[in-house]
Amino acid sequence: MDLKNIHIGALIKQKVGESGIDTARICNFLQCTEQEIEEMFASRGINTEIILRWSKLLKYDFFRLYTQHLILFAPADKDGTDLLKKNYTGLPQFRKNIYTREVIAFILELVHTGKKTKFEIIEEYHIPKTTLYKWIQKYPEFSVQKQTEI
């Protein structure tokens, strides 16, 4: 999956196909027509309330896709602090270092296929050196899988 260019409509359509939910049920749940559903499938961006409804209907957190995008492509400041921590806000603060298995697999694939060096990953994605080395030790199945494919 390309987390850099998220096409939410296509991803929702894929999940609908996998779930096998009837179109009539979708229309009823989202309170829209089949035409509007097709327009959503074609759309790169969808209103957050609609994404929330899709997430509930399909029992899949579509917002997590955007969170993973932020983790990979919106790194922390050079001094290790987020801009949000500098500005006091009443909004909830979330840790950016919660990596999903998919993100770990993506990073380890880059290392094991030689597309990026460990240093490049540490610099580009701002993943701590110790974290990267722990992943390499903790998830040997990713390296074994990649070596057998080569």
Contact map, one row per residue, 1 for C-alpha under 8 A:
111000000000000000000000000000000000000000000000000000000000000000000000000000000000000000000000000000000000000000000000000000000000000000000000000000
111111000000000000000000000000000000000000000000000000000000000000000000000000000000000000000000000000000000000000000000000000000000000000000000000000
111111000000000000000000000000000000000000000000000000000000000011011000000000000000000000000000000000000000000000000000000000000000000000000000000000
011111000000000000000000000000000000000000000000000000000000000000001000100000000000000000000000000000000000000000000000000000000000000000000000000000
011111100000000000000000000000000000000000000000000000000000000000000000000000000000000000000000000000000000000000000000000000000000000000000000000000
011111110000000000000000000000000000000000010000000000000000000011000000000000000000000000000000000000000000000000000000000000000000000000000000000000
000011111110000000000000000000000000000000111000000000000000000000000000000000000000000000000000000000000000000000000000000000000000000000000000000000
000001111111000000000000000000000000000010111100000000000000010000000000000000000000000000000000000000000000000000000000000000000000000000000000000000
000000111111100000000000000000000000000111111100000000000000000000000000000000000000000000000000000000000000000000000000000000000000000000000000000000
000000111111110000000000000000000000000011110000000000000000000000000000000000000000000000000000000000000000000000000000000000000000000000000000000000
000000111111111000000000000000000000000010000000000000000000000000000000000000000000000000000000000000000000000000000000000000000000000000000000000000
000000011111111100000000000000000000000010000000000001000000000000000000000000000000000000000000000000000000000000000000000000000000000000000000000000
000000001111111110000000000000000000000010000000000000000000000000000000000000000000000000000000000000000000000000000000000000000000000000000000000000
000000000111111111000000000000000000000000000000000000000000000000000000000000000000000000000000000000000000000000000000000000000000000000000000000000
000000000011111111100000000000000000000000000000000000000100000000000000000000000000000000000000000000000000000000000000000000000000000000000000000000
000000000001111111111000000000000000000000000000000000000100000000000000000000000000000000000000000000000000000000000000000000000000000000000000000000
000000000000111111111000000000000000000000000000000000000000000000000000000000000000000000000000000000000000000000000000000000000000000000000000000000
000000000000011111110000000000000000000000000000000000000000000000000000000000000000000000000000000000000000000000000000000000000000000000000000000000
000000000000001111111000000000000000000000000000000000000100000000000000000000000000000000000000000000000000000000000000000000000000000000000000000000
000000000000000111111100000000000000000000000000000000000000000000000000000000000000000000000000000000000000000000000000000000000000000000000000000000
000000000000000110111110110000000000000000000000000000000000000000000000000000000000000000000000000000000000000000000000000000000000000000000000000000
000000000000000000011111110000000000000000000000000000000000000000000000000000000000000000000000000000000000000000000000000000000000000000000000000000
000000000000000000001111111000000100000000000000000000000000000000000000000000000000000000000000000000000000000000000000000000000000000000000000000000
000000000000000000000111111100000000000000000000000000000000000000000000000000000000000000000000000000000000000000000000000000000000000000000000000000
000000000000000000001111111110000000000000000000000000000000000000000000000000000000000000000000000000000000000000000000000000000000000000000000000000
000000000000000000001111111111100000000000000000000000001000000000000000000000000000000000000000000000000000000000000000000000000000000000000000000000
000000000000000000000011111111111100100000000000000000000000000000000000000000000000000000000000000000000000000000000000000000000000000000000000000000
000000000000000000000001111111110000000000000000000000000000000000000000000000000000000000000000000000000000000000000000000000000000000000000000000000
000000000000000000000000111111100000000000000000000000001000000000000000000000000000000000000000000000000000000000000000000000000000000000000000000000
000000000000000000000000011111110000000000000000010011000000000000000000000000000000000000000000000000000000000000000000000000000000000000000000000000
000000000000000000000000011111111000000000000000000000000000000000000000000000000000000000000000000000000000000000000000000000000000000000000000000000
000000000000000000000000001101111101100000000000000000000000000000000000000000000000000000000000000000000000000000000000000000000000000000000000000000
000000000000000000000000001000111111100000000000000000000000000000000000000000000000000000000000000000000000000000000000000000000000000000000000000000
000000000000000000000010001000011111110000000000000000000000000000000000000000000000000000000000000000000000000000000000000000000000000000000000000000
000000000000000000000000000000001111111000000000000000000000000000000000000000000000000000000000000000000000000000000000000000000000000000000000000000
000000000000000000000000000000011111111100000000000000000000000000000000000000000000000000000000000000000000000000000000000000000000000000000000000000
000000000000000000000000001000011111111110000000000000000000000000000000000000000000000000000000000000000000000000000000000000000000000000000000000000
000000000000000000000000000000000111111111000000000000000000000000000000000000000000000000000000000000000000000000000000000000000000000000000000000000
000000000000000000000000000000000011111111100000000000000000000000000000000000000000000000000000000000000000000000000000000000000000000000000000000000
000000001000000000000000000000000001111111100100000000000000000000000000000000000000000000000000000000000000000000000000000000000000000000000000000000
000000011111100000000000000000000000111111100000000000000000000000000000000000000000000000000000000000000000000000000000000000000000000000000000000000
000000001100000000000000000000000000011111110000000000000000000000000000000000000000000000000000000000000000000000000000000000000000000000000000000000
000000111100000000000000000000000000001111111100000000000000000000000000000000000000000000000000000000000000000000000000000000000000000000000000000000
000001111100000000000000000000000000000001111100000000000000000000000000000000000000000000000000000000000000000000000000000000000000000000000000000000
000000111000000000000000000000000000000000111110000000000000000000000000000000000000000000000000000000000000000000000000000000000000000000000000000000
000000011000000000000000000000000000000100111111011000000000000000000000000000000000000000000000000000000000000000000000000000000000000000000000000000
000000000000000000000000000000000000000000001111111000000000000000000000000000000000000000000000000000000000000000000000000000000000000000000000000000
000000000000000000000000000000000000000000000111111100000000000000000000000000000000000000000000000000000000000000000000000000000000000000000000000000
000000000000000000000000000000000000000000000011111110000000000000000000000000000000000000000000000000000000000000000000000000000000000000000000000000
000000000000000000000000000001000000000000000111111111000000000000000000000000000000000000000000000000000000000000000000000000000000000000000000000000
000000000000000000000000000000000000000000000111111111100000011000000000000000000000000000000000000000000000000000000000000000000000000000000000000000
000000000000000000000000000000000000000000000001111111110000010000000000000000000000000000000000000000000000000000000000000000000000000000000000000000
000000000000000000000000000001000000000000000000111111111000000000000000000000000000000000000000000000000000000000000000000000000000000000000000000000
000000000001000000000000000001000000000000000000011111111111000000000000000000000000000000000000000000000000000000000000000000000000000000000000000000
000000000000000000000000000000000000000000000000001111111111110000000000000000000000000000000000000000000000000000000000000000000000000000000000000000
000000000000000000000000000000000000000000000000000111111111100000000000000000000000000000000000000000000000000000000000000000000000000000000000000000
000000000000000000000000010010000000000000000000000011111110000000000000000000000000000000000000000000000000000000000000000000000000000000000000000000
000000000000001100100000000000000000000000000000000001111111000000000000000000000000000000000000000000000000000000000000000000000000000000000000000000
000000000000000000000000000000000000000000000000000001111111100000000000000000000000000000000000000000000000000000000000000000000000000000000000000000
000000000000000000000000000000000000000000000000000001110111110000000000000000000000000000000000000000000000000000000000000000000000000000000000000000
000000000000000000000000000000000000000000000000000000110011111110000000000000000000000000000000000000000000000000000000000000000000000000000000000000
000000010000000000000000000000000000000000000000001100100001111111000000000000000000000000000000000000000000000000000000000000000000000000000000000000
000000000000000000000000000000000000000000000000001000000000111111100000000000000000000000000000000000000000000000000000000000000000000000000000000000
000000000000000000000000000000000000000000000000000000000000111111110000000000000000000000000000000000000000000000000000000000000000000000000000000000
001001000000000000000000000000000000000000000000000000000000111111111000000000000000000000000000000000000000000000000000000000000000000000000000000000
001001000000000000000000000000000000000000000000000000000000011111111100000000000000000000000000000000000000000000000000000000000000000000000000000000
000000000000000000000000000000000000000000000000000000000000001111111110000000000000000000000000000000000000000000000000000000000000000000000000000000
001000000000000000000000000000000000000000000000000000000000000111111111000000000000000000000000001100100000000000000000000000000000000000000000000000
001100000000000000000000000000000000000000000000000000000000000011111111110000000000000000000000000000000000000000000000000000000000000000000000000000
000000000000000000000000000000000000000000000000000000000000000001111111111000000000000000000001000000000000000000000000000000000000000000000000000000
000000000000000000000000000000000000000000000000000000000000000000111111111000000000000000000001101000000000000000000000000010000000000000000000000000
000000000000000000000000000000000000000000000000000000000000000000011111111000000000000000000000000000000000000000000000000010000000000000000000000000
000100000000000000000000000000000000000000000000000000000000000000001111111000000000000000000000000000000000000000000000000010000000000000000000000000
000000000000000000000000000000000000000000000000000000000000000000001111111100000000000000000000000000000000000000000000000000000000000000000000000000
000000000000000000000000000000000000000000000000000000000000000000000111111110000000000000000000000000000000000000000000000011000000000000000000000000
000000000000000000000000000000000000000000000000000000000000000000000000011111111110000000000000000000000000000000000000000001000000000000000000000000
000000000000000000000000000000000000000000000000000000000000000000000000001111111110000000000000000000000000000000000000000000000000000000000000000000
000000000000000000000000000000000000000000000000000000000000000000000000000111111000000000000000000000000000000000000000000000000000000000000000000000
000000000000000000000000000000000000000000000000000000000000000000000000000111111000000000000000000000000000000000000000000000000000000000000000000000
000000000000000000000000000000000000000000000000000000000000000000000000000111111100000000000000000000000000000000000000000000000000000000000000000000
000000000000000000000000000000000000000000000000000000000000000000000000000111111110110000000000000000000000000000000000000000000000000000000000000000
000000000000000000000000000000000000000000000000000000000000000000000000000110011111110000000000000000000000000000000000000000000000000000000000000000
000000000000000000000000000000000000000000000000000000000000000000000000000110001111111000000000000000000000000000000000000000000000000000000000000000
000000000000000000000000000000000000000000000000000000000000000000000000000000000111111110001000000000000000000000000000000000000000000000000000000000
000000000000000000000000000000000000000000000000000000000000000000000000000000001111111100000000000000000000000000000000000000000000000000000000000000
000000000000000000000000000000000000000000000000000000000000000000000000000000001111111100000000000000000000000000000000000000000000000000000000000000
000000000000000000000000000000000000000000000000000000000000000000000000000000000011111110000000000000000000000000000000000000000000000000000000000000
000000000000000000000000000000000000000000000000000000000000000000000000000000000001111111000000000000000000000000000000000000000000000000000000000000
000000000000000000000000000000000000000000000000000000000000000000000000000000000001001111110000000000000000000000000000000000000000000000000000000000
000000000000000000000000000000000000000000000000000000000000000000000000000000000000000111110000000000000000000000000000000000000000000000000000000000
000000000000000000000000000000000000000000000000000000000000000000000000000000000000000011111000000000000000000000000000000000000000000000000000000000
000000000000000000000000000000000000000000000000000000000000000000000000000000000000000011111100000000000000000000000000000000000000000000000000000000
000000000000000000000000000000000000000000000000000000000000000000000000000000000001000000111110000000000000000000000000000000000000000000000000000000
000000000000000000000000000000000000000000000000000000000000000000000000000000000000000000011111000000000000000000000000000000000000000000000000000000
000000000000000000000000000000000000000000000000000000000000000000000000000000000000000000001111110000000000000000000000000000000000000000000000000000
000000000000000000000000000000000000000000000000000000000000000000000110000000000000000000000111111000000000000000000000000000000000000000000000000000
000000000000000000000000000000000000000000000000000000000000000000000010000000000000000000000011111000000000000000000000000000000000000000000000000000
000000000000000000000000000000000000000000000000000000000000000000000000000000000000000000000011111100000000000000000000000000000000000000000000000000
000000000000000000000000000000000000000000000000000000000000000000010010000000000000000000000001111110110000000000000000000000000000000000000000000000
000000000000000000000000000000000000000000000000000000000000000000010000000000000000000000000000011111110000000000000000000000000000000000000000000000
000000000000000000000000000000000000000000000000000000000000000000000000000000000000000000000000001111111000000000000000000000000000000000000000000000
000000000000000000000000000000000000000000000000000000000000000000000000000000000000000000000000000111111100000000000000000000000000000000000000000000
000000000000000000000000000000000000000000000000000000000000000000010000000000000000000000000000001111111110000000000000000000000000000000000000000000
000000000000000000000000000000000000000000000000000000000000000000000000000000000000000000000000001111111111000000000000000000000000001000000000000000
000000000000000000000000000000000000000000000000000000000000000000000000000000000000000000000000000011111111100000000000000000000000000000000100000000
000000000000000000000000000000000000000000000000000000000000000000000000000000000000000000000000000001111111110000000000000000000000000000000000000000
000000000000000000000000000000000000000000000000000000000000000000000000000000000000000000000000000000111111111000000000100000000000000000000000000000
000000000000000000000000000000000000000000000000000000000000000000000000000000000000000000000000000000011111111100000000000000000000001100000110000000
000000000000000000000000000000000000000000000000000000000000000000000000000000000000000000000000000000001111111110000000000000000000000000000110010000
000000000000000000000000000000000000000000000000000000000000000000000000000000000000000000000000000000000111111111111000000000000000000000000000000000
000000000000000000000000000000000000000000000000000000000000000000000000000000000000000000000000000000000011111111111100000000000000000000000000000000
000000000000000000000000000000000000000000000000000000000000000000000000000000000000000000000000000000000001111111100000000000000000000000000010011000
000000000000000000000000000000000000000000000000000000000000000000000000000000000000000000000000000000000000111111110000000000000000000000000000010000
000000000000000000000000000000000000000000000000000000000000000000000000000000000000000000000000000000000000011111111000000000000000000000000000000000
000000000000000000000000000000000000000000000000000000000000000000000000000000000000000000000000000000000000011111111000000000000000000000000000000000
000000000000000000000000000000000000000000000000000000000000000000000000000000000000000000000000000000000000011011111101100000000000000000000000000000
000000000000000000000000000000000000000000000000000000000000000000000000000000000000000000000000000000000000011001111111100000000000000000000000000000
000000000000000000000000000000000000000000000000000000000000000000000000000000000000000000000000000000000000001000011111110000000001000000000000000000
000000000000000000000000000000000000000000000000000000000000000000000000000000000000000000000000000000000000000000001111111000000000000000000000000000
000000000000000000000000000000000000000000000000000000000000000000000000000000000000000000000000000000000000000000011111111100000000000000000000000000
000000000000000000000000000000000000000000000000000000000000000000000000000000000000000000000000000000000010000000011111111111100000000000000000000000
000000000000000000000000000000000000000000000000000000000000000000000000000000000000000000000000000000000000000000000111111111111001000000000000000000
000000000000000000000000000000000000000000000000000000000000000000000000000000000000000000000000000000000000000000000011111111100000000000000000000000
000000000000000000000000000000000000000000000000000000000000000000000000000000000000000000000000000000000000000000000001111111000000000000000000000000
000000000000000000000000000000000000000000000000000000000000000000000011101000000000000000000000000000000000000000000000111111100000000000000000000000
000000000000000000000000000000000000000000000000000000000000000000000000001100000000000000000000000000000000000000000000111111110000000000000000000000
000000000000000000000000000000000000000000000000000000000000000000000000000000000000000000000000000000000000000000000000111011111011000000000000000000
000000000000000000000000000000000000000000000000000000000000000000000000000000000000000000000000000000000000000000000000010001111111000000000000000000
000000000000000000000000000000000000000000000000000000000000000000000000000000000000000000000000000000000000000000000000010000111111100000000000000000
000000000000000000000000000000000000000000000000000000000000000000000000000000000000000000000000000000000000000000000000000000011111110000000000000000
000000000000000000000000000000000000000000000000000000000000000000000000000000000000000000000000000000000000000000000000000000111111111000000000000000
000000000000000000000000000000000000000000000000000000000000000000000000000000000000000000000000000000000000000000000100010000111111111100000000000000
000000000000000000000000000000000000000000000000000000000000000000000000000000000000000000000000000000000000000000000000000000001111111110000000000000
000000000000000000000000000000000000000000000000000000000000000000000000000000000000000000000000000000000000000000000000000000000111111111000000000000
000000000000000000000000000000000000000000000000000000000000000000000000000000000000000000000000000000010001000000000000000000000011111111100000000000
000000000000000000000000000000000000000000000000000000000000000000000000000000000000000000000000000000000001000000000000000000000001111111110010000000
000000000000000000000000000000000000000000000000000000000000000000000000000000000000000000000000000000000000000000000000000000000000111111110000000000
000000000000000000000000000000000000000000000000000000000000000000000000000000000000000000000000000000000000000000000000000000000000011111110000000000
000000000000000000000000000000000000000000000000000000000000000000000000000000000000000000000000000000000000000000000000000000000000001111111110000000
000000000000000000000000000000000000000000000000000000000000000000000000000000000000000000000000000000000000000000000000000000000000000111111111000000
000000000000000000000000000000000000000000000000000000000000000000000000000000000000000000000000000000000000000000000000000000000000000000111111100000
000000000000000000000000000000000000000000000000000000000000000000000000000000000000000000000000000000001001100000000000000000000000000000111111110000
000000000000000000000000000000000000000000000000000000000000000000000000000000000000000000000000000000000001100100000000000000000000000100111111111000
000000000000000000000000000000000000000000000000000000000000000000000000000000000000000000000000000000000000000000000000000000000000000000011111111100
000000000000000000000000000000000000000000000000000000000000000000000000000000000000000000000000000000000000000000000000000000000000000000001111111110
000000000000000000000000000000000000000000000000000000000000000000000000000000000000000000000000000000000000100110000000000000000000000000000111111111
000000000000000000000000000000000000000000000000000000000000000000000000000000000000000000000000000000000000000100000000000000000000000000000011111111
000000000000000000000000000000000000000000000000000000000000000000000000000000000000000000000000000000000000000000000000000000000000000000000001111111
000000000000000000000000000000000000000000000000000000000000000000000000000000000000000000000000000000000000000000000000000000000000000000000000111111
000000000000000000000000000000000000000000000000000000000000000000000000000000000000000000000000000000000000000000000000000000000000000000000000011111
